[in-house]
Amino acid sequence: MNEYSRIVIEQYCGTHSKTKKSSFLQKLLKGSYSLDYEPGDWEALQLSQYIESEKDPELRAALEDLDEYLFR
């Protein structure tokens, strides 16, 4: 996964720390550092919903990068 994408997601989570989306993205991001992490199908669906609804092109690209790294 591109390090720039990680930074963009971390910045989003830092500025939106009390949201459900932020909590979810932090969990996925933390899991992306672990070789043992196996995300579930529901997480793939949730992430794809966040990608579809994201209006910020930079964050959307970072979420697409995370999706490709974890689920493909």
Buried (B, 14 or more C-beta within 10 A) or exposed (E): BEEEBBEBBBEBBEEEEEEEBBEBBBEBBEBBEEEEEEBEEEBBEBBBEBBEEBEEEEBBBBBBBBBEBBBE
